[in-house]
Amino acid sequence: MYFVSTGGRAPKTDLATALFRGLSPDGGLYLPERLEPLSPAVLESFRGAPFDQVALAVAQHLLGQDLAEEVLERVVREALSFPVPLAPLGPGRYALELFHGPTCAFKDVGARFMARLMAALRARGAAGAERPLTVLVATSGDTGSAVAHAFYGLPSVRVVVLYPWGKVSPLQERQFTTLGGNVTAVAVDGTFDDCQRLVKQAFADPELSDLDLTSANSINVGRLLPQVFYYFHAWGQLPEPPAELVISVPSGNFGNLTAGLMAKRLGLPVGRFVAATNVNDVVPQYLDTGRFEPRPSVATLSSAMDVGNPSNFARILALYGQDLGALRADVLGAAYDDEATRAAIAQVFAATGYVLDPHSAVAWLGLRRALEDRSAATGILLATAHPAKFAEVVEPVIGRGVPLPPQLAACLGKKPAVVRIAPELQALRALVRDRQARASRGRE
């Protein structure tokens, strides 16, 4: 498979180059050059199949010409060794639980697959494999912990996690600030958008061009592709193929929705998606008005979605050839404030006993809206994080405690280590050079 840039000014490239480069030389994001649909027979094989079997079939369809079957089997087996169940929320309504991995968030799927894919390609002798690799990642919450855990302990790899100081939940912060070793947690005095900007500036910085830098945000196609897997898995777990399927995606940087739209191109039988956001609603506003107007992000209860200039929207526009009408036909935009989010958590718990985290609650609201005039449709929301990660929001709303999963409890007794910097490229440049120098000397 070849990959092309959304910027349109860079030559197409192969998997290894796109994966390790992260960002295209023209500043664009990589997308597969073509997305050939899966055959009906392969789709039918997903009915009732386990997640890893579905993931391997889709991975082979996408990457089978780049990697040997046994390599892909090992990557999938090691990366996706946890369940992704479909939980009922009422007749024809389901939550796809993507939070059973090591950090209890959907980003475990993409981060773990990407880390092991990189390891496989470096073992195969990809260009620069003998030199230390620095992974730069900006996080508004779950990405940091997922990426940090996915790459933790891998040889010749250093991870630098940038996050907005004081703007992620305490438990999320503990997950990536307590690892140490080859993981450096960097608190930026600013917003997530500042963190994302710094990562992009670092890739374009001529003073860092001699270093091996890559990204593990969803701007990296290695994070994006595996997110396609669980859309097919969700469809395959339904009791029977629905007459119409609607999927609601809680959206911040829009990588998850991009993966869903790619799955549709690959043959996923889905009628419509919901781009469900909090008040950082630049994409729903674009769908309403045709104007994309990025703005500074606003802090909300669903902090991982506090993104005012979502990078992956460029991929969505490229997939649809800038055709607003075609995009509107496939995607409904919906935005909700914190009051509505709390109310949704309370309502779903009272009606079903199911506990939603704030992000999944936004997805529930979007799904409910989309199904108002589609009562016969089947609806799935992506439950992207375990509610215990947002206990300070959820517990007062439902009036009871949320048990902490063992993988989350493990980080509470560890001491965090954080480097704090100004939201300036010069500060990040100095830190990256220091960490890369330490890696080259074989030091932690």
Phi, psi and omega in degrees: 000139174254156182236141180241159183265142174294341178288336176074010183235021179230147178292154176295158185216173183269178185299310185299317180295314179297321183293310185278335178283324179079292180253138179294154179302335179271008179087358180275177178254145181281143173225150173303139180297321179221150175234095182279131182298146172291153180286155177304325180294319178294317177302316181296330180291345179281345182297112178077004183281152176291160185302314185295329178291317177296315181300318181295319180296317180290321178298318179294323178297320183276320191239006185297337177275350182257333184225144179295152183303319182292330177291313178297321178300318180292317180300312181295316182298316182284326186276322191244057185263026180229157184283156174228080186279161176252112185262132180286141177237017185131174182304119177070016181232133186218156171242123175275110186277104183258020189243030180258010177277188186299330181247011174059041177212155183299337184288351172300325181299304183292317185293316182291319177297316181297316181299317182283331174294316177299317180298320180294318181289324177293323177295330179282349178098032176300153184306130178082008185296338182277349183262153177300142180248133176250123179261117176261131180218132173260140182223143170253009179165268191280334181301317184302312181291320181297314181291316180301314180291324182295323183260356184301127176083355178290135183294146176060026178231132173239140182244129175243114182257117177260129179219153181285122183302125177079009186235017170237159182293151182304320181290319176302315181298318181298329184295327181249355178264356183251003183282313184068212180059237183270014180245125176246123177266127185238114178272121181260132177283079183177207182254175174300322179300325175295317180298314180297320178298318180297319178299314180296320179295324179297321179293329181269358186282117179297335180284351175246008186292341180276355181261155176271098179249144170214166181246149174242011169289173178291356170293340177275128183297338177293333174278327186286313187302314182293341177291342175295329189302314191283347172292317177293323178297319179300312179300318182293339180272348179299145182305325175206155179301125184283155175294325176212136181239132175240131180239126180257127187241114174294127196232131175235288176269356170072017173292321182295317177292322177303316179298321178296319179292327173294320178300321177298319177296331180276001175111006178300127181281076180237136181277315185206151173250155171246124171272094185264119182234169168273207184288353171278078197247040184296329180282312172306323178294323176298318180296329178282318191249341185083006179244126177261112187232085178301152180206165178303141182286156179245136180288135180222178176295327179267071194296330181291350179254011181276077183230122182264349180215076187294122184298318187288353177298331176298324178293319180298315178299320179294319179301326184258010178056035180064018183271099183298321180298316179295321179295317178298328179294331183259338188228129172256129177268140179210135183229144186219147180268180184296324179298315178294325179296312178300317181298322180294318177301314181295316184295314181294320179295316180296323184278327190231344187081002181273139183253119177262144168279169184301324180291316179292331176294320175298320177296322178299315179298318178295320179294317179300319179295316183296332184267001180303320180250020179223057187298335181273353182282155172266137183239138176233132170251148176273114176271104196266346181211148177292136182299337179295338178289345180231042184301326182294339176265314190285315188299316177297332182285318183267350176075026177203166179282155175249117182303139181271122177299150183305323183291337175275322180297332186298331185275348187290332181270006183258152182274128179284154174225122187225138169255130183251132181226161172286157181283057184230139182302322182302320180293317179293320179303314181296319181292315181298317180297321179296315182291322179293322178296319178297319178297319180295330178273000178079021179256158174277000000 
